[in-house]
Amino acid sequence: MISTSEMIRIRRQMQRRIRDVVAERRRARQMEPVATDPAGEPTEVRSTPDTSLSI
């Protein structure tokens, strides 16, 4: 059985990892070039959201 303090420590570690991944993906999206449509209007390039981190 895991103690309460150990459970809290693991939960905080998981939350920290999730925040790091979200921040890394945000930075990667900001680095993506902005695509333009045929009319010359910039359109934001978006990929499908990754749901593998759903809790």
MMTF fields as JSON, N, C-alpha, C and O atoms, coordinates in Angstrom:
{
  "mmtfVersion": "1.0.0",
  "mmtfProducer": "UNKNOWN",
  "numBonds": 219,
  "numAtoms": 220,
  "numGroups": 55,
  "numChains": 1,
  "numModels": 1,
  "chainsPerModel": [1],
  "groupsPerChain": [55],
  "chainIdList": ["A"],
  "bondAtomList": [4, 2, 8, 6, 12, 10, 16, 14, 20, 18, 24, 22, 28, 26, 32, 30, 36, 34, 40, 38, 44, 42, 48, 46, 52, 50, 56, 54, 60, 58, 64, 62, 68, 66, 72, 70, 76, 74, 80, 78, 84, 82, 88, 86, 92, 90, 96, 94, 100, 98, 104, 102, 108, 106, 112, 110, 116, 114, 120, 118, 124, 122, 128, 126, 132, 130, 136, 134, 140, 138, 144, 142, 148, 146, 152, 150, 156, 154, 160, 158, 164, 162, 168, 166, 172, 170, 176, 174, 180, 178, 184, 182, 188, 186, 192, 190, 196, 194, 200, 198, 204, 202, 208, 206, 212, 210, 216, 214],
  "bondOrderList": [1, 1, 1, 1, 1, 1, 1, 1, 1, 1, 1, 1, 1, 1, 1, 1, 1, 1, 1, 1, 1, 1, 1, 1, 1, 1, 1, 1, 1, 1, 1, 1, 1, 1, 1, 1, 1, 1, 1, 1, 1, 1, 1, 1, 1, 1, 1, 1, 1, 1, 1, 1, 1, 1],
  "groupList": [{"groupName": "MET", "atomNameList": ["N", "CA", "C", "O"], "elementList": ["N", "C", "C", "O"], "formalChargeList": [0, 0, 0, 0], "bondAtomList": [1, 0, 2, 1, 3, 2], "bondOrderList": [1, 1, 2], "singleLetterCode": "M", "chemCompType": "L-PEPTIDE LINKING"}, {"groupName": "ILE", "atomNameList": ["N", "CA", "C", "O"], "elementList": ["N", "C", "C", "O"], "formalChargeList": [0, 0, 0, 0], "bondAtomList": [1, 0, 2, 1, 3, 2], "bondOrderList": [1, 1, 2], "singleLetterCode": "I", "chemCompType": "L-PEPTIDE LINKING"}, {"groupName": "SER", "atomNameList": ["N", "CA", "C", "O"], "elementList": ["N", "C", "C", "O"], "formalChargeList": [0, 0, 0, 0], "bondAtomList": [1, 0, 2, 1, 3, 2], "bondOrderList": [1, 1, 2], "singleLetterCode": "S", "chemCompType": "L-PEPTIDE LINKING"}, {"groupName": "THR", "atomNameList": ["N", "CA", "C", "O"], "elementList": ["N", "C", "C", "O"], "formalChargeList": [0, 0, 0, 0], "bondAtomList": [1, 0, 2, 1, 3, 2], "bondOrderList": [1, 1, 2], "singleLetterCode": "T", "chemCompType": "L-PEPTIDE LINKING"}, {"groupName": "GLU", "atomNameList": ["N", "CA", "C", "O"], "elementList": ["N", "C", "C", "O"], "formalChargeList": [0, 0, 0, 0], "bondAtomList": [1, 0, 2, 1, 3, 2], "bondOrderList": [1, 1, 2], "singleLetterCode": "E", "chemCompType": "L-PEPTIDE LINKING"}, {"groupName": "ARG", "atomNameList": ["N", "CA", "C", "O"], "elementList": ["N", "C", "C", "O"], "formalChargeList": [0, 0, 0, 0], "bondAtomList": [1, 0, 2, 1, 3, 2], "bondOrderList": [1, 1, 2], "singleLetterCode": "R", "chemCompType": "L-PEPTIDE LINKING"}, {"groupName": "GLN", "atomNameList": ["N", "CA", "C", "O"], "elementList": ["N", "C", "C", "O"], "formalChargeList": [0, 0, 0, 0], "bondAtomList": [1, 0, 2, 1, 3, 2], "bondOrderList": [1, 1, 2], "singleLetterCode": "Q", "chemCompType": "L-PEPTIDE LINKING"}, {"groupName": "ASP", "atomNameList": ["N", "CA", "C", "O"], "elementList": ["N", "C", "C", "O"], "formalChargeList": [0, 0, 0, 0], "bondAtomList": [1, 0, 2, 1, 3, 2], "bondOrderList": [1, 1, 2], "singleLetterCode": "D", "chemCompType": "L-PEPTIDE LINKING"}, {"groupName": "VAL", "atomNameList": ["N", "CA", "C", "O"], "elementList": ["N", "C", "C", "O"], "formalChargeList": [0, 0, 0, 0], "bondAtomList": [1, 0, 2, 1, 3, 2], "bondOrderList": [1, 1, 2], "singleLetterCode": "V", "chemCompType": "L-PEPTIDE LINKING"}, {"groupName": "ALA", "atomNameList": ["N", "CA", "C", "O"], "elementList": ["N", "C", "C", "O"], "formalChargeList": [0, 0, 0, 0], "bondAtomList": [1, 0, 2, 1, 3, 2], "bondOrderList": [1, 1, 2], "singleLetterCode": "A", "chemCompType": "L-PEPTIDE LINKING"}, {"groupName": "PRO", "atomNameList": ["N", "CA", "C", "O"], "elementList": ["N", "C", "C", "O"], "formalChargeList": [0, 0, 0, 0], "bondAtomList": [1, 0, 2, 1, 3, 2], "bondOrderList": [1, 1, 2], "singleLetterCode": "P", "chemCompType": "L-PEPTIDE LINKING"}, {"groupName": "GLY", "atomNameList": ["N", "CA", "C", "O"], "elementList": ["N", "C", "C", "O"], "formalChargeList": [0, 0, 0, 0], "bondAtomList": [1, 0, 2, 1, 3, 2], "bondOrderList": [1, 1, 2], "singleLetterCode": "G", "chemCompType": "PEPTIDE LINKING"}, {"groupName": "LEU", "atomNameList": ["N", "CA", "C", "O"], "elementList": ["N", "C", "C", "O"], "formalChargeList": [0, 0, 0, 0], "bondAtomList": [1, 0, 2, 1, 3, 2], "bondOrderList": [1, 1, 2], "singleLetterCode": "L", "chemCompType": "L-PEPTIDE LINKING"}],
  "groupTypeList": [0, 1, 2, 3, 2, 4, 0, 1, 5, 1, 5, 5, 6, 0, 6, 5, 5, 1, 5, 7, 8, 8, 9, 4, 5, 5, 5, 9, 5, 6, 0, 4, 10, 8, 9, 3, 7, 10, 9, 11, 4, 10, 3, 4, 8, 5, 2, 3, 10, 7, 3, 2, 12, 2, 1],
  "groupIdList": [1, 2, 3, 4, 5, 6, 7, 8, 9, 10, 11, 12, 13, 14, 15, 16, 17, 18, 19, 20, 21, 22, 23, 24, 25, 26, 27, 28, 29, 30, 31, 32, 33, 34, 35, 36, 37, 38, 39, 40, 41, 42, 43, 44, 45, 46, 47, 48, 49, 50, 51, 52, 53, 54, 55],
  "secStructList": [7, 7, 7, 2, 2, 2, 2, 2, 2, 2, 2, 2, 2, 2, 2, 2, 2, 2, 2, 2, 2, 2, 2, 2, 2, 2, 2, 2, 2, 2, 2, 1, 7, 7, 3, 3, 7, 6, 6, 1, 7, 3, 3, 7, 7, 7, 7, 7, 7, 7, 4, 4, 4, 7, 7],
  "xCoordList": [0.842, 0.0, 0.882, 1.889, 0.495, 1.253, 0.771, -0.431, 1.714, 1.341, 0.775, 0.971, 0.076, -0.536, 0.511, 0.323, 1.602, 2.646, 3.281, 3.623, 3.437, 3.983, 3.017, 3.446, 1.724, 0.71, 0.714, 0.611, 0.832, 0.878, 2.117, 2.053, 3.252, 4.494, 4.378, 4.807, 3.807, 3.642, 2.688, 2.945, 1.593, 0.624, 1.264, 1.064, 2.03, 2.703, 3.716, 3.846, 4.435, 5.396, 4.694, 5.183, 3.562, 2.8, 2.291, 2.361, 1.78, 1.285, 2.409, 2.207, 3.596, 4.748, 5.128, 5.435, 5.109, 5.441, 4.423, 4.792, 3.145, 2.091, 2.274, 2.185, 2.532, 2.763, 3.947, 3.899, 5.012, 6.191, 5.871, 6.311, 5.105, 4.747, 3.854, 4.036, 2.886, 1.984, 2.781, 2.552, 3.707, 4.522, 5.401, 5.574, 5.951, 6.793, 5.976, 6.44, 4.773, 3.914, 3.482, 3.373, 3.236, 2.871, 4.021, 3.811, 5.243, 6.417, 6.57, 6.892, 6.346, 6.473, 5.433, 5.737, 4.209, 3.159, 3.527, 3.279, 4.114, 4.487, 5.615, 5.751, 6.425, 7.54, 7.102, 7.843, 5.892, 5.407, 5.173, 4.697, 5.512, 5.243, 3.741, 2.986, 3.324, 1.911, 1.654, 2.306, 0.707, 0.383, -0.542, -1.253, -0.535, -1.449, -2.372, -1.951, -3.631, -4.581, -4.429, -3.701, -5.105, -4.948, -5.282, -4.742, -6.153, -6.503, -5.417, -5.495, -4.41, -3.32, -3.541, -2.718, -4.654, -4.931, -4.184, -4.233, -3.502, -2.812, -3.819, -4.816, -3.532, -4.353, -3.436, -2.318, -3.903, -3.089, -3.041, -4.067, -1.846, -1.682, -1.935, -1.272, -2.892, -3.221, -3.289, -3.834, -2.74, -2.874, -4.014, -4.525, -4.395, -5.466, -4.929, -3.767, -5.751, -5.27, -4.92, -5.59, -3.865, -3.425, -4.143, -3.953, -4.963, -5.74, -5.057, -5.673, -3.808, -3.136, -2.856, -2.559, -2.944, -2.692, -3.975, -3.951, -5.085, -6.358, -6.317, -5.791, -6.881, -6.878, -8.254, -8.482],
  "yCoordList": [-1.19, 0.0, 1.247, 1.31, 2.223, 3.469, 4.433, 4.592, 5.071, 6.038, 7.294, 7.545, 8.064, 9.297, 10.256, 10.851, 10.404, 11.339, 10.866, 11.679, 9.545, 9.013, 9.23, 9.533, 9.08, 9.308, 10.776, 11.075, 11.672, 13.099, 13.414, 14.184, 12.817, 13.051, 12.563, 13.254, 11.387, 10.835, 11.694, 11.953, 12.139, 12.982, 14.293, 14.732, 14.914, 16.167, 15.953, 16.794, 14.831, 14.521, 14.346, 14.831, 13.663, 13.472, 14.806, 15.056, 15.666, 16.972, 17.818, 18.537, 17.728, 18.468, 17.978, 18.78, 16.667, 16.107, 16.539, 16.892, 16.514, 16.93, 18.39, 18.739, 19.259, 20.684, 20.866, 21.695, 20.091, 20.196, 19.804, 20.464, 18.73, 18.284, 19.307, 19.601, 19.852, 20.854, 22.085, 22.624, 22.527, 23.696, 23.41, 24.274, 22.207, 21.85, 21.837, 22.319, 21.292, 21.273, 22.676, 22.982, 23.53, 24.917, 25.625, 26.338, 25.416, 26.018, 25.485, 26.246, 24.197, 23.606, 24.2, 24.474, 24.401, 24.999, 26.429, 26.859, 27.161, 28.547, 28.609, 29.608, 27.562, 27.535, 27.115, 27.315, 26.529, 26.098, 27.314, 28.349, 27.184, 28.301, 28.468, 27.498, 29.694, 29.977, 29.751, 30.366, 28.874, 28.586, 29.667, 30.319, 29.858, 30.816, 30.064, 29.13, 30.478, 29.857, 30.523, 31.507, 30.004, 30.565, 32.055, 32.737, 32.58, 34.0, 34.868, 36.096, 34.236, 34.992, 35.312, 35.98, 34.836, 35.074, 34.037, 32.846, 34.469, 33.484, 32.624, 33.116, 31.347, 30.426, 29.682, 29.316, 29.465, 28.797, 27.305, 26.684, 26.733, 25.307, 24.61, 24.89, 23.705, 22.966, 21.485, 21.073, 20.711, 19.268, 18.819, 19.596, 17.584, 17.077, 16.974, 16.62, 17.276, 17.226, 15.817, 14.858, 15.701, 14.403, 14.137, 14.847, 13.108, 12.808, 11.749, 11.227, 11.424, 10.39, 10.828, 9.989, 12.13, 12.609, 12.846, 13.429, 12.394, 12.58, 11.84, 10.731, 12.473, 11.862, 11.294, 10.732],
  "zCoordList": [0.0, 0.0, 0.0, 0.705, -0.79, -0.89, 0.183, 0.398, 0.849, 1.875, 1.218, 0.029, 2.023, 1.518, 0.977, -0.084, 1.695, 1.24, -0.068, -0.927, -0.217, -1.457, -2.617, -3.731, -2.369, -3.39, -3.833, -5.023, -2.875, -3.189, -4.011, -4.97, -3.636, -4.366, -5.808, -6.732, -6.002, -7.354, -8.169, -9.345, -7.565, -8.273, -8.721, -9.853, -7.831, -8.183, -9.299, -10.189, -9.259, -10.304, -11.647, -12.667, -11.66, -12.895, -13.428, -14.631, -12.546, -12.977, -13.566, -14.545, -12.964, -13.47, -14.863, -15.745, -15.058, -16.377, -17.421, -18.541, -17.062, -17.994, -18.372, -19.549, -17.378, -17.668, -18.607, -19.516, -18.391, -19.246, -20.69, -21.631, -20.856, -22.204, -22.889, -24.07, -22.151, -22.722, -23.152, -24.234, -22.319, -22.649, -23.869, -24.728, -23.943, -25.086, -26.373, -27.406, -26.319, -27.511, -27.905, -29.092, -26.918, -27.213, -27.932, -28.914, -27.426, -28.081, -29.503, -30.415, -29.701, -31.034, -31.98, -33.141, -31.493, -32.336, -32.713, -33.84, -31.784, -32.068, -33.085, -33.792, -33.173, -34.111, -35.509, -36.471, -35.639, -36.943, -37.831, -37.365, -39.115, -40.025, -40.231, -40.179, -40.462, -40.712, -42.194, -43.038, -42.517, -43.914, -44.451, -43.685, -45.758, -46.374, -47.321, -48.003, -47.357, -48.287, -49.651, -49.774, -50.679, -52.032, -52.131, -53.002, -51.269, -51.315, -50.682, -50.731, -50.092, -49.487, -48.024, -47.398, -47.472, -46.05, -45.216, -45.525, -44.174, -43.338, -42.579, -42.052, -42.542, -41.764, -40.818, -41.179, -39.631, -38.637, -38.923, -39.199, -38.856, -39.08, -37.76, -36.762, -37.759, -36.535, -36.848, -37.872, -35.97, -36.101, -35.195, -34.388, -35.336, -34.481, -33.063, -32.868, -32.079, -30.696, -30.289, -30.673, -29.508, -29.009, -27.691, -26.703, -27.702, -26.502, -25.643, -24.714, -25.931, -25.159, -23.728, -22.877, -23.447, -22.09, -21.304, -20.22, -21.854, -21.147, -19.828, -19.73, -18.821, -17.483, -17.2, -16.129]
}
